Amino acid sequence: MNIFAKTERQKRWLQKLQEKEATFKSSAAQIDELSIFPKDNIQALVDIGYTSSTLPTAYGGEGLSVYDMVLLQETLASYDANTALSIGWNLGVVGELFERKLWTDDNLDFFANEVLNGALINRSVSEAQTGSPTRGGRPGTTAVKKGDTWMLTGRKIFTTASPVLTYFLTSAWIEEQQRVGFFLLHRDLAGISIEETWDVISMKGTASHDLVLNNVAVDASKLVELPETPSGGQINAWLLHIPACYLGIAQAARDYAVHFANNHKPNSLNGPISQLPNVQQLIGEIDLALIQARHLIYGVAETYDDEDRRALLTNEIGVVKHTVTNSAVTIVDKAMRIVGAKSLQRSNPLQRYYRDVRAGLHNPPMDDMTIKKLALTAIEQDQAKNAVHA
């Protein structure tokens, strides 16, 4: 039993995902080996209403919280990481949009109906010249107003789940306003194309290709967001779907290694290698790291979902991402040490977990930014305290 599943709704959704476990696990190796986007998996999640689950109940969705999402995404990632990360972006964007009411009521009403009808969305913000948008670079993609129409031109990288996205929530620089705006672009608009550039060794099935915009004309109403700062200026706990994914990979690696240790019986021993002190040491260290990471992510998610305590959070979202993803890398490494050279065989899932888990280090926020923000917060808090007593 999952000790973090607290409500009947959570248990019901976990059961829905568990019914997909065998199917998702059986295709995971082929998805990785051939760099195939898991369209069938995504459609299966659409069919059970998972992709609209973070839509509030007032709009017809399930109203899942950040905590709920973390619980389900961790489980899903233990089945297939490519599926989990791809759909996690959709869940997170939908959750953030409606929680913070980032758009007008009309736009939210329209989009809620789209989501309920199976529409999928992701933000398209990263660019080759600017790197991660969390570092504050100005997008090279431009938006120019012509009458009641915006004309967008540019290229976005890392557009995860590009084969199935219905909408691209795309950032662009608006020269006349000297600011960044977000435009809601339907994939069928003239001038939109996907260039298949995703050629990596991690998360090979996420189809995080380039989104190319060539004089895309969109109605003025589709300028849906004008954030005050590049990052929106607020804590976005919906990004916890990222560490939840890598936690799921780490759990899968742990389970494989423990099963291997209990069943691998070299003739030099009287039983399985799980009886060896060094193997037990590694298993213990793995479970220690998992428990630490899991209590951190669920604790922060629970705090965020409590509106009375949410304002107390400062850098915890970044700390969760930093801690969980780095712990996941270490956990998979130790699992491979237990299994030995067999873990490097292409037929062995551990080599896939090893490659996939590394991708977490390059998802936002970056480790160096998290550490810097912690330091600056501590310094500023001390300066403020001294100012009060001066």
C-alpha positions as MATLAB code, in Angstrom:
seq = 'MNIFAKTERQKRWLQKLQEKEATFKSSAAQIDELSIFPKDNIQALVDIGYTSSTLPTAYGGEGLSVYDMVLLQETLASYDANTALSIGWNLGVVGELFERKLWTDDNLDFFANEVLNGALINRSVSEAQTGSPTRGGRPGTTAVKKGDTWMLTGRKIFTTASPVLTYFLTSAWIEEQQRVGFFLLHRDLAGISIEETWDVISMKGTASHDLVLNNVAVDASKLVELPETPSGGQINAWLLHIPACYLGIAQAARDYAVHFANNHKPNSLNGPISQLPNVQQLIGEIDLALIQARHLIYGVAETYDDEDRRALLTNEIGVVKHTVTNSAVTIVDKAMRIVGAKSLQRSNPLQRYYRDVRAGLHNPPMDDMTIKKLALTAIEQDQAKNAVHA';
ca = [
       0.000    0.000    0.000;
       1.242    3.491   -0.857;
       1.457    5.384    2.446;
       1.142    8.681    0.589;
      -2.279    7.814   -0.850;
      -4.581    9.478    1.677;
      -7.941    9.833   -0.048;
     -10.349    7.547   -1.832;
     -10.005    9.675   -4.966;
      -6.238    9.202   -4.973;
      -6.636    5.457   -4.526;
      -9.201    5.357   -7.318;
      -6.844    7.143   -9.722;
      -3.936    4.937   -8.701;
      -6.075    1.926   -9.540;
      -6.870    3.404  -12.961;
      -3.158    3.806  -13.668;
      -2.315    0.360  -12.308;
      -4.666   -1.114  -14.885;
      -2.306    0.327  -17.528;
       0.883   -0.896  -15.825;
       1.444   -4.076  -17.816;
       0.766   -2.401  -21.168;
       2.937    0.625  -20.476;
       5.829   -1.437  -19.119;
       5.725   -3.840  -22.053;
       6.252   -1.052  -24.589;
       8.801    1.007  -22.634;
      11.892   -0.709  -24.046;
      10.733   -0.374  -27.668;
       9.788    3.280  -27.145;
      13.330    3.921  -25.974;
      15.150    1.711  -28.451;
      13.384    3.142  -31.508;
      12.785    6.676  -30.167;
       9.041    6.247  -30.637;
       6.620    8.726  -29.130;
       4.112    6.718  -26.989;
       0.957    7.885  -28.772;
      -1.052    4.840  -27.706;
      -0.170    5.408  -24.060;
      -1.120    9.073  -24.249;
      -4.426    8.216  -25.926;
      -5.141    5.677  -23.205;
      -4.631    8.428  -20.613;
      -6.914   10.767  -22.557;
      -9.572    8.043  -22.677;
      -9.670    7.615  -18.884;
      -9.819   11.377  -18.307;
      -6.325   11.622  -16.878;
      -5.252   14.483  -19.125;
      -8.076   16.693  -17.808;
      -7.669   15.586  -14.189;
      -5.988   18.816  -13.010;
      -8.812   20.908  -14.473;
     -10.896   22.288  -11.557;
     -14.242   20.672  -10.826;
     -15.945   24.010  -11.526;
     -14.865   23.580  -15.154;
     -15.820   19.916  -15.367;
     -12.473   18.374  -14.422;
     -11.368   16.240  -11.484;
      -9.743   19.113   -9.622;
      -6.620   17.156   -8.713;
      -4.169   19.065   -6.519;
      -0.398   19.301   -6.814;
      -0.083   16.520   -4.223;
      -2.446   14.312   -6.223;
      -0.492   14.967   -9.405;
       2.844   14.093   -7.764;
       1.429   10.837   -6.434;
       0.066    9.765   -9.806;
       2.999   10.974  -11.890;
       5.501    9.130   -9.740;
       3.532    5.936  -10.237;
       3.165    6.502  -13.978;
       6.898    7.185  -14.394;
       7.750    3.873  -12.765;
       5.888    2.255  -15.682;
       7.242    4.421  -18.509;
       9.187    7.636  -18.016;
       8.602    8.959  -21.537;
       4.845    8.761  -21.114;
       4.973   10.334  -17.664;
       7.165   13.300  -18.538;
       5.218   13.995  -21.733;
       1.822   14.064  -20.056;
       3.181   15.729  -16.930;
       3.731   18.975  -18.805;
       0.089   19.014  -19.879;
      -1.129   18.344  -16.328;
       1.118   21.040  -14.909;
       0.197   23.715  -17.441;
      -3.532   23.083  -17.024;
      -3.230   23.097  -13.236;
      -1.273   26.351  -13.194;
      -3.492   28.180  -15.692;
      -6.708   27.579  -13.802;
      -5.349   27.830  -10.282;
      -3.818   31.246  -10.924;
      -6.525   32.360  -13.380;
      -3.826   33.496  -15.794;
      -6.273   34.137  -18.645;
      -9.555   35.966  -19.063;
     -12.705   34.120  -18.041;
     -13.729   33.704  -21.673;
     -10.395   32.170  -22.616;
     -10.457   29.850  -19.608;
     -14.007   28.713  -20.386;
     -13.069   28.038  -23.988;
      -9.927   26.161  -23.090;
     -11.618   24.084  -20.378;
     -13.980   22.690  -23.002;
     -11.025   21.920  -25.249;
      -9.249   20.031  -22.451;
     -12.379   18.058  -21.619;
     -12.551   17.064  -25.289;
      -8.995   15.714  -25.205;
      -6.900   18.748  -26.164;
      -3.285   18.656  -24.950;
      -1.045   21.637  -24.248;
       2.531   22.489  -23.359;
       4.403   25.732  -22.986;
       6.895   26.445  -25.771;
       9.497   28.714  -24.268;
      13.015   27.331  -24.668;
      15.215   28.595  -27.492;
      18.698   27.648  -28.602;
      20.044   31.176  -28.079;
      18.446   31.842  -24.703;
      18.639   28.424  -23.040;
      16.278   27.809  -20.147;
      13.645   30.561  -19.838;
      14.113   30.448  -16.054;
      17.396   32.315  -16.548;
      15.506   35.310  -17.882;
      16.728   35.490  -21.467;
      14.626   37.440  -23.940;
      12.984   35.188  -26.532;
      14.141   35.488  -30.116;
      10.635   34.615  -31.275;
       8.847   37.836  -32.205;
       5.229   38.945  -32.333;
       4.214   41.903  -34.500;
       0.694   43.416  -34.454;
      -1.033   43.946  -37.784;
      -4.565   45.176  -37.274;
      -6.426   42.565  -35.234;
      -3.800   39.927  -35.946;
      -0.474   38.986  -34.424;
       2.279   37.646  -36.683;
       4.691   35.279  -34.951;
       8.071   34.144  -36.251;
      10.679   32.070  -34.472;
      11.824   28.631  -33.355;
      11.330   26.858  -30.049;
      13.315   23.853  -28.870;
      12.409   21.086  -26.382;
       8.723   21.014  -27.354;
       7.922   17.847  -25.426;
       5.028   15.740  -26.737;
       5.032   17.692  -30.003;
       3.305   14.938  -32.063;
       0.106   15.109  -30.007;
      -0.081   18.652  -28.686;
      -3.227   20.480  -29.716;
      -1.970   23.820  -28.445;
       1.416   25.449  -28.020;
       1.460   28.165  -25.341;
       4.270   30.100  -26.962;
       6.364   32.955  -25.598;
       7.351   35.795  -27.924;
       8.951   39.202  -27.648;
       6.517   42.049  -28.336;
       8.744   44.890  -29.468;
       6.096   47.613  -29.319;
       5.386   46.759  -25.680;
       8.973   45.837  -24.765;
       7.811   42.713  -22.962;
       7.213   38.997  -23.308;
       3.748   37.685  -24.117;
       2.304   34.187  -24.352;
       0.174   33.242  -27.352;
      -2.186   30.270  -27.568;
      -1.419   28.654  -30.910;
      -3.414   25.765  -32.355;
      -1.241   23.256  -34.155;
      -3.314   23.599  -37.363;
      -2.470   27.275  -37.879;
      -0.735   28.036  -41.183;
       2.999   28.505  -40.742;
       3.357   26.087  -37.815;
       5.541   23.043  -38.331;
       7.461   20.539  -36.235;
      11.052   19.821  -37.179;
      12.147   16.458  -35.814;
      15.406   17.414  -34.124;
      15.199   15.359  -30.922;
      18.321   13.181  -31.064;
      19.426   12.430  -27.513;
      20.217    9.413  -25.333;
      17.773   10.316  -22.537;
      13.997   10.416  -22.686;
      14.208    9.402  -26.324;
      10.466    8.920  -26.683;
       9.325   12.378  -25.580;
       9.613   13.782  -29.129;
      10.878   17.103  -27.766;
      11.346   18.484  -31.261;
      11.593   22.058  -32.540;
       8.466   24.131  -33.028;
       8.953   26.347  -36.102;
       6.814   29.468  -36.542;
       6.918   31.046  -39.993;
       4.757   34.175  -40.093;
       1.991   32.521  -38.078;
      -1.099   34.724  -38.021;
      -3.244   34.492  -34.914;
      -6.193   36.513  -33.658;
      -5.448   39.285  -31.156;
      -7.487   37.442  -28.501;
      -4.892   34.662  -28.480;
      -2.396   36.874  -26.678;
      -3.475   35.255  -23.436;
      -0.699   36.116  -20.953;
       1.448   39.156  -20.255;
       3.541   38.152  -17.236;
       5.204   40.867  -15.180;
       8.452   38.887  -15.093;
       9.792   36.146  -17.406;
       8.999   33.455  -14.816;
       5.638   34.888  -13.857;
       6.950   36.089  -10.486;
       5.158   33.392   -8.470;
       5.965   29.975   -7.109;
       4.773   27.317   -9.535;
       4.415   24.059   -7.630;
       2.901   22.385  -10.687;
       6.501   21.975  -11.859;
       6.788   19.238   -9.226;
       5.638   16.852  -11.948;
       9.296   16.947  -13.049;
      10.950   15.530   -9.899;
       7.978   13.190   -9.483;
       8.885   11.636  -12.832;
      12.509   11.029  -11.873;
      11.468    9.677   -8.497;
       9.372    7.112  -10.348;
      12.379    6.096  -12.449;
      14.472    5.689   -9.299;
      11.790    3.484   -7.757;
      11.716    1.287  -10.856;
      15.504    0.915  -10.718;
      15.350    0.045   -7.026;
      12.673   -2.592   -7.575;
      14.637   -4.212  -10.373;
      17.856   -4.293   -8.332;
      16.205   -5.770   -5.232;
      14.471   -8.452   -7.300;
      17.752   -9.245   -9.005;
      19.583   -9.467   -5.676;
      16.990  -11.902   -4.346;
      17.151  -14.149   -7.403;
      20.761  -14.045   -8.646;
      22.584  -17.047   -7.192;
      26.178  -17.448   -8.400;
      27.648  -20.871   -7.654;
      30.216  -19.268   -5.383;
      27.450  -18.643   -2.842;
      24.970  -20.845   -1.013;
      22.137  -18.426   -1.796;
      21.277  -15.168   -3.572;
      23.553  -12.143   -3.500;
      21.009  -10.347   -1.291;
      22.683  -12.097    1.645;
      25.957  -10.231    1.020;
      26.714   -7.320    3.366;
      27.875   -5.021    0.546;
      24.670   -5.646   -1.431;
      22.548   -5.025    1.658;
      24.484   -1.796    2.247;
      23.613   -0.572   -1.250;
      19.953   -1.568   -0.928;
      19.732    0.199    2.410;
      21.310    3.359    1.010;
      18.887    3.278   -1.924;
      15.838    3.025    0.318;
      17.208    5.703    2.632;
      17.518    8.101   -0.312;
      14.049    7.207   -1.612;
      12.403    7.814    1.760;
      14.181   11.145    2.170;
      13.287   12.317   -1.336;
       9.712   11.120   -1.107;
       8.944   12.809    2.207;
      10.452   16.040    0.898;
       8.416   16.190   -2.301;
       5.139   15.154   -0.679;
       5.703   17.471    2.265;
       6.233   20.482    0.010;
       3.300   19.522   -2.216;
       1.032   19.219    0.816;
       2.183   22.606    2.128;
       1.494   24.217   -1.238;
      -2.017   22.758   -1.416;
      -2.781   24.299    1.994;
      -3.659   27.881    1.077;
      -2.997   29.038    4.654;
       0.625   27.852    4.464;
       1.366   28.331    0.774;
       2.686   31.868    1.241;
       5.360   30.563    3.614;
       7.103   28.722    0.779;
      10.137   30.422   -0.743;
      12.659   28.192   -2.497;
      11.205   24.804   -1.636;
      10.073   23.917   -5.176;
      13.638   24.332   -6.438;
      14.990   22.417   -3.450;
      12.672   19.492   -4.195;
      13.724   19.390   -7.824;
      17.425   19.616   -6.922;
      17.245   16.988   -4.186;
      14.999   14.471   -5.900;
      16.682   14.506   -9.307;
      20.189   14.237   -7.874;
      19.065   11.497   -5.494;
      17.467    9.666   -8.412;
      20.755    9.698  -10.325;
      22.547    8.260   -7.284;
      19.867    5.629   -6.703;
      20.046    4.319  -10.255;
      23.842    4.239  -10.050;
      23.703    2.121   -6.891;
      21.103   -0.181   -8.434;
      23.514   -0.775  -11.308;
      26.330   -1.567   -8.880;
      24.141   -4.268   -7.358;
      23.328   -5.830  -10.732;
      26.839   -5.407  -12.123;
      27.834   -5.613  -15.772;
      24.460   -7.075  -16.734;
      22.990   -3.625  -16.080;
      24.810   -2.345  -19.184;
      23.163   -4.803  -21.542;
      20.788   -3.071  -23.948;
      18.101   -5.576  -22.985;
      18.391   -4.539  -19.337;
      16.046   -1.739  -18.174;
      18.664   -0.312  -15.820;
      20.695    1.141  -18.678;
      17.533    2.935  -19.825;
      16.830    4.234  -16.332;
      20.455    5.373  -16.108;
      20.173    7.425  -19.290;
      16.679    8.745  -18.617;
      17.339    9.854  -15.065;
      20.201   12.093  -16.198;
      17.750   14.258  -18.103;
      16.331   15.498  -14.818;
      19.459   17.522  -14.179;
      18.641   19.673  -17.203;
      14.974   20.354  -16.461;
      14.131   23.653  -14.741;
      15.047   25.012  -12.305;
      18.767   24.365  -12.722;
      20.814   23.289   -9.707;
      23.076   26.340   -9.662;
      20.105   28.702   -9.693;
      18.468   26.872   -6.796;
      21.626   27.109   -4.681;
      22.120   30.772   -5.562;
      18.520   31.620   -4.652;
      18.901   29.880   -1.291;
      22.007   31.930   -0.550;
      20.452   35.229   -1.656;
      17.301   34.560    0.375;
      19.339   33.885    3.504;
      21.401   37.038    2.965;
      18.354   39.218    2.297;
      16.484   37.862    5.316;
      19.423   38.661    7.561;
      19.763   42.145    6.099;
      16.054   42.778    6.651;
      16.329   41.569   10.243;
      19.290   43.852   10.887;
      17.426   46.794    9.354;
      14.525   46.285   11.752;
      16.844   46.298   14.783;
      19.022   49.157   13.554;
];
